[in-house]
């Protein structure tokens, strides 16, 4: 007996997916690329079955685990994120005026002459449908087991190593 099975979940469909591309812990970029290709195939489907969604979730978790160990993602400032989101959406700077109040405030914030204010962050989060936390500076925890940094240098943060 298989235990609890999600309604609408076709076990045979899931087993066929696993047999067609057995999920394994990713150890190198070749395996990563193959897994990403399989993920792309699933994402390209107009509709997915519950079994395909479960399989996609498993493959995505494997990629996420590999990236957590092998990809260094530098912190991004709130202003850099605003610029990226505008570029991604093909938006000119003036489209942000309703959030910031005036064109000059938009310019000053994007030029780094002014800080993002709470009301700006709330407006940006609502507009771009992202968490307000994305616009705040990342807080890092200091690794108390790391050797002391020489005077004038910052200690390595545990968060930068994904721990």
VMD Tcl script that draws the C-alpha trace (Angstrom):
set ca {
  {0.00 0.00 0.00}
  {1.27 3.46 -0.89}
  {-0.02 5.43 2.10}
  {-1.57 8.85 1.66}
  {-1.94 9.89 -1.97}
  {-3.02 13.36 -3.04}
  {-6.40 13.33 -4.84}
  {-5.85 13.60 -8.59}
  {-2.23 12.49 -8.20}
  {-1.39 9.74 -10.68}
  {1.32 7.59 -9.11}
  {2.07 5.88 -12.44}
  {2.58 9.28 -14.09}
  {5.03 10.29 -11.34}
  {6.94 7.00 -11.58}
  {7.23 7.45 -15.36}
  {8.66 10.94 -14.85}
  {11.19 9.66 -12.32}
  {12.21 6.84 -14.66}
  {12.60 9.22 -17.61}
  {14.99 11.46 -15.68}
  {15.88 10.06 -12.25}
  {16.35 12.89 -9.74}
  {19.74 12.86 -8.06}
  {21.78 15.20 -5.92}
  {23.59 17.57 -8.30}
  {27.40 17.35 -8.12}
  {28.56 19.32 -11.14}
  {27.51 21.83 -13.76}
  {26.76 19.11 -16.34}
  {24.17 17.58 -13.99}
  {22.88 21.06 -13.18}
  {22.37 21.87 -16.87}
  {20.57 18.59 -17.50}
  {18.27 19.16 -14.53}
  {17.56 22.73 -15.63}
  {16.69 21.50 -19.14}
  {14.18 19.06 -17.66}
  {12.73 21.84 -15.48}
  {12.40 24.08 -18.55}
  {10.53 21.32 -20.40}
  {8.04 21.05 -17.55}
  {7.65 24.81 -17.23}
  {6.93 25.08 -20.96}
  {3.84 22.89 -20.65}
  {0.57 24.81 -20.96}
  {-0.87 22.73 -18.10}
  {0.79 20.33 -15.68}
  {-0.63 17.38 -13.80}
  {-0.26 17.12 -10.01}
  {2.41 14.46 -10.62}
  {4.33 16.80 -12.93}
  {4.09 19.59 -10.34}
  {5.44 17.30 -7.62}
  {8.30 16.18 -9.87}
  {9.03 19.79 -10.83}
  {9.12 20.72 -7.15}
  {11.63 17.94 -6.47}
  {13.91 18.96 -9.35}
  {13.68 22.62 -8.32}
  {14.70 21.68 -4.78}
  {17.76 19.84 -6.10}
  {18.80 22.90 -8.14}
  {18.17 25.19 -5.18}
  {20.37 23.05 -2.93}
  {23.18 23.04 -5.51}
  {22.96 26.81 -5.96}
  {22.98 27.39 -2.20}
  {26.32 25.59 -2.03}
  {27.90 26.82 -5.27}
  {26.48 30.19 -6.32}
  {27.44 33.37 -4.51}
  {24.61 35.88 -4.88}
  {25.80 39.29 -3.75}
  {23.43 41.46 -1.74}
  {21.53 44.02 -3.79}
  {20.56 47.43 -2.48}
  {16.97 48.59 -2.60}
  {17.85 51.17 -5.25}
  {19.58 48.53 -7.40}
  {16.46 46.38 -7.08}
  {14.22 49.29 -8.16}
  {16.44 49.88 -11.20}
  {16.40 46.18 -12.07}
  {12.62 45.91 -11.73}
  {12.10 48.98 -13.91}
  {14.42 47.58 -16.56}
  {12.78 44.16 -16.38}
  {9.33 45.71 -16.86}
  {10.53 48.18 -19.51}
  {9.46 51.10 -17.34}
  {10.88 54.59 -17.59}
  {11.89 56.36 -14.40}
  {8.90 58.71 -14.68}
  {6.53 55.77 -14.12}
  {7.63 55.83 -10.46}
  {6.46 59.41 -9.84}
  {3.12 58.30 -8.29}
  {5.11 56.28 -5.72}
  {7.78 58.90 -4.97}
  {5.69 62.05 -5.37}
  {7.83 64.08 -7.77}
  {10.22 63.41 -10.65}
  {13.06 65.01 -8.70}
  {12.63 62.63 -5.76}
  {12.66 59.67 -8.17}
  {15.90 60.97 -9.71}
  {17.54 61.64 -6.36}
  {16.67 58.19 -4.97}
  {17.84 56.37 -8.09}
  {21.06 58.43 -8.12}
  {21.76 57.50 -4.51}
  {21.36 61.07 -3.24}
  {18.31 60.12 -1.13}
  {17.43 56.98 0.78}
  {14.32 54.94 0.14}
  {11.68 55.89 2.69}
  {9.17 53.52 4.25}
  {6.31 54.91 2.14}
  {8.42 54.45 -1.02}
  {9.17 50.85 -0.10}
  {5.51 50.12 0.60}
  {4.51 51.63 -2.74}
  {7.22 49.80 -4.67}
  {6.36 46.48 -3.02}
  {2.68 46.87 -3.91}
  {3.45 48.04 -7.44}
  {5.92 45.26 -8.27}
  {4.18 42.58 -6.18}
  {7.26 41.77 -4.11}
  {7.90 41.67 -0.40}
  {8.84 45.03 1.15}
  {11.75 43.17 2.78}
  {13.41 42.94 -0.65}
  {14.10 46.68 -0.55}
  {15.70 46.77 2.90}
  {19.42 46.20 3.35}
  {20.24 42.57 4.09}
  {21.18 41.96 7.69}
  {24.05 39.60 8.15}
  {24.96 37.58 11.16}
  {28.58 37.67 12.16}
  {30.18 34.24 12.38}
  {31.52 34.14 15.93}
  {33.75 31.18 15.01}
  {35.56 33.12 12.28}
  {38.99 34.57 13.05}
  {38.96 38.22 14.05}
  {39.24 40.63 11.15}
  {42.25 42.91 11.01}
  {41.54 46.48 12.13}
  {39.61 48.42 9.51}
  {38.11 45.32 7.86}
  {34.74 43.70 8.36}
  {34.52 40.10 9.55}
  {33.07 37.55 7.16}
  {29.34 37.13 7.65}
  {27.94 33.65 8.02}
  {25.05 34.68 5.80}
  {27.42 35.14 2.87}
  {28.23 31.45 3.05}
  {24.58 30.43 3.20}
  {24.73 29.29 6.86}
}
mol new
graphics top color blue
foreach p $ca { graphics top sphere $p radius 0.5 }
foreach p [lrange $ca 0 end-1] q [lrange $ca 1 end] { graphics top cylinder $p $q radius 0.2 }
display resetview
